[in-house]
Amino acid sequence: MDEIQQLVATNEIRNLVARYAQYTDDSQIQEWTELFVEDARMEAGGQPMEGRPALTEWITAVTSSMKLRHIMGAVTVTVDSATEAHGAADMILLAAVEGSWIIAGAPRYVDRYVKTADGWRFAERILEDRKA
């Protein structure tokens, strides 16, 4: 890949990470699920999930139980080839409590991405809970 192709891939992947946060916060379940490949793997809170149906079930439970705001930052992307990449993103997770936002956590996502006919998608997303 040349430098322009790498920059385009990096930008598209950063937008993927941003859409993940926004779709979660806006309870756009179908759109959120489509950010993953069919057989994607995710781990959150020590709970492993595989495949879109398991991911849909998990995100539906998360978004129906509380109002969240994901603040994503320090997104790093390494493009390994024209169809594979990996990276990480730090997050500040806010939760709505009694009309105010409180910090609920500051985890890091460690990701593996693949390029599909529909663009870059998550192949694997591991949520690492970073304790203070």
C-alpha positions as CSV (number, residue, x, y, z in Angstrom):
1,M,0.0,0.0,0.0
2,D,1.2,3.5,-0.7
3,E,1.0,6.3,1.8
4,I,-2.2,7.8,0.4
5,Q,-4.0,4.4,0.7
6,Q,-2.7,4.0,4.3
7,L,-4.0,7.5,5.2
8,V,-7.4,6.7,3.6
9,A,-7.6,3.4,5.5
10,T,-6.6,5.1,8.8
11,N,-9.2,7.8,8.3
12,E,-12.0,5.3,7.5
13,I,-11.1,3.2,10.6
14,R,-11.1,6.2,12.8
15,N,-14.6,7.0,11.5
16,L,-15.6,3.4,12.3
17,V,-14.5,3.9,15.9
18,A,-16.4,7.2,16.1
19,R,-19.6,5.6,14.6
20,Y,-19.4,2.8,17.2
21,A,-19.6,5.4,20.0
22,Q,-22.3,7.4,18.4
23,Y,-24.5,4.5,17.4
24,T,-24.2,3.1,21.0
25,D,-25.1,6.5,22.5
26,D,-28.1,6.9,20.1
27,S,-29.3,3.3,20.5
28,Q,-28.9,2.7,16.8
29,I,-28.7,-1.1,17.3
30,Q,-28.9,-2.3,13.7
31,E,-26.3,0.3,12.5
32,W,-24.1,-0.6,15.4
33,T,-24.3,-4.3,14.7
34,E,-23.4,-3.7,11.0
35,L,-20.0,-2.2,12.1
36,F,-18.9,-5.8,12.8
37,V,-18.2,-8.7,10.4
38,E,-20.7,-11.6,10.7
39,D,-18.4,-13.7,12.8
40,A,-16.8,-10.9,14.9
41,R,-15.5,-11.5,18.4
42,M,-15.9,-9.0,21.2
43,E,-15.1,-9.2,24.9
44,A,-16.6,-6.8,27.5
45,G,-16.5,-7.1,31.2
46,G,-14.8,-10.5,30.8
47,Q,-17.8,-11.7,28.8
48,P,-16.7,-13.1,25.4
49,M,-19.2,-12.8,22.5
50,E,-19.0,-14.2,19.0
51,G,-21.1,-13.3,16.0
52,R,-23.6,-10.5,15.3
53,P,-26.6,-12.1,17.1
54,A,-24.6,-12.2,20.4
55,L,-23.3,-8.7,19.9
56,T,-26.9,-7.4,19.1
57,E,-28.2,-9.1,22.3
58,W,-25.4,-7.5,24.4
59,I,-25.7,-4.0,23.0
60,T,-29.5,-4.0,23.3
61,A,-29.2,-4.9,27.0
62,V,-26.5,-2.2,27.6
63,T,-28.4,0.6,25.8
64,S,-31.8,-0.3,27.4
65,S,-30.4,-0.2,31.0
66,M,-28.7,3.2,31.0
67,K,-28.0,6.3,29.0
68,L,-24.4,6.5,28.0
69,R,-22.0,8.9,26.3
70,H,-18.7,7.5,24.9
71,I,-15.9,10.0,24.5
72,M,-13.3,8.3,22.3
73,G,-9.7,9.5,22.1
74,A,-6.1,8.4,21.5
75,V,-7.2,6.3,18.6
76,T,-4.2,4.5,17.1
77,V,-4.4,2.6,13.8
78,T,-1.7,0.4,12.2
79,V,-2.6,-0.7,8.7
80,D,-1.1,-4.2,8.2
81,S,-2.3,-4.7,4.6
82,A,-4.9,-3.6,2.2
83,T,-7.5,-5.6,4.1
84,E,-6.3,-5.9,7.7
85,A,-5.4,-3.5,10.4
86,H,-5.2,-3.3,14.2
87,G,-5.4,-0.5,16.8
88,A,-6.6,0.8,20.1
89,A,-8.8,3.6,21.4
90,D,-9.0,5.0,24.9
91,M,-12.5,6.0,26.1
92,I,-14.1,8.0,28.8
93,L,-17.5,6.5,29.5
94,L,-20.1,8.8,30.9
95,A,-23.4,7.6,32.4
96,A,-26.5,9.7,33.1
97,V,-27.3,9.7,36.8
98,E,-30.1,11.9,38.2
99,G,-29.9,14.4,35.3
100,S,-26.1,14.7,35.3
101,W,-23.2,12.9,33.5
102,I,-20.8,11.0,35.8
103,I,-17.6,9.2,34.8
104,A,-18.5,5.5,34.7
105,G,-15.1,4.3,33.5
106,A,-12.0,4.9,31.4
107,P,-11.3,1.6,29.5
108,R,-9.4,0.9,26.4
109,Y,-10.5,-0.9,23.3
110,V,-8.0,-3.1,21.5
111,D,-9.2,-3.8,18.0
112,R,-8.6,-5.8,14.9
113,Y,-10.2,-4.5,11.7
114,V,-10.8,-6.0,8.3
115,K,-11.9,-4.4,5.0
116,T,-15.0,-5.8,3.5
117,A,-17.1,-5.0,0.4
118,D,-19.0,-2.6,2.7
119,G,-15.8,-0.9,4.1
120,W,-13.7,-1.4,7.2
121,R,-15.4,-3.4,10.0
122,F,-14.5,-4.7,13.4
123,A,-13.3,-8.3,13.4
124,E,-12.4,-8.3,17.1
125,R,-12.9,-5.7,19.8
126,I,-11.6,-6.3,23.3
127,L,-12.7,-3.9,26.1
128,E,-9.9,-3.7,28.7
129,D,-11.1,-2.3,32.0
130,R,-8.3,-0.1,33.3
131,K,-8.5,0.3,37.0
132,A,-7.2,3.5,38.6
